[in-house]
Amino acid sequence: MKPTLGKKPNQIILHAGTNDIGKLSPCEIADNIVNIAREIESSTDAQVIISELVTRWDLSASGDVDAVNKRPRKFCNQRQWNFIRHDDIHPTDLSRGGLRLGETGIAKMYNTFANKLV
């Protein structure tokens, strides 16, 4: 993160946490995301934008992704920060293994990010 902050960007999209599911609780993951956002806010004048976690095949029924996304979304509402939702990314947009975004998912996420940046 520090090399990016050193370039003094105007906006930063924080997309983190998916790989922690299964290792940490949804609450711990959400707290980590919020703490990183706070660190960015205190280290730069950049606008902080938090990107929600996207679905994975192995997590679609667990509710963990939704549980993680609630706290950062609430935090963004309280701080009047932008929160990026990925409602258009579905399990069919994942790669064969279902853990990562496939080509269509990457394209959708890219377009969502590009539309949020000034």
N, C-alpha and C positions, 0 to 999 in steps of 0.2 A: 504494500500500500504506500509506503514512504516514497519510492521512486515516482509513483503517479502523483502524489501530492506535491512533490518537488517541481513538477511541471506546471503547477498552479492552474489546474483546469477550472472552468466556470461551473461545470456540473460533474457529478460523480454518480454513476449508477452502481449500487451495491447489490450484487446477486451472489448470495452465499448460503450455505447451510444444508443443501441436499445430501452431500456426501456424509454428513454427520448423523443422518437418520439411521437408527439401529445401533449407533455408538453412544449417543446422548439422548436424553429425554427431549420431547418437543419443547418443553419450557426452557431447558438449558440452551437449545439451539436458538430459540427466539431471543433469549437474553443475550447470547453472543452476537447475534445480528444487530440488536439494538445498541449494544456496547460498542461495536465497530462503528456504527453510524454516529454515535456520540463522539467517538475519537476523531472521526473525519470532521465533524462539525467544529470541534475545538481546535483542529489543526489547520483549517483552511477557510477561505471565504466561499468556497464552492457550494453550490446548491446540492444537497444530498437527496438522492432518489433511491428508494428501496424497492427492489424487484422481488416479488413473491416467489416462493419455491414452486416448481412445476411438478406434475404428477410423474410417477414411475410405476411400472407394472407391479413390482413387488410391494408397493405401498398403497395402491389404489383403494383397497378395502380397509386399511388400517386407520385411516383418519389422521395419521401423523402429519401429513403435509398441511391439511387444513388447520390442525392444532398449532403448528409452527407459525403459519401465516397470520393468525389472529392478532398476536401481540405486536409484530412490526406494523401491521395495518393500523391498529389502534394508536400506536406511538406516532405514526405519520400524521394521523388525523389530529392528534393533540398538538403536534409541532407545526402543523400546516405544511408538511412536506408532501411531495408527490410519492405515491405508492403505485407501482406498476403491477397490474393484474394480468395474468396470462390465460384468460378465459377461452381464448381461441386455440390453445394447445391441448390436445387430447392424446390418449394412449396411442392412437394410430400415428401420431407425429413423432413417436419414439423410435429409436434404432431397434434392430432385431432383438437384442437382449432385453430391451425395455427399461434400461437404466439411464440411458443418455438420449438426448434429442437426436432424431434423425434429420435428414435434409429438410423436410417440410417444417419440422419443429424449430430448427435453427433459423430458417427463413422467417418464420412467424415471429420469433423472439427478436431477431435483428430489426424487423420492421417496427415492432412495438418500441424497441429502444430508440431507433432513429426518430420516430414520431414524438417521443418524449423530450428529446434533446433540442435545445434551441439552436 
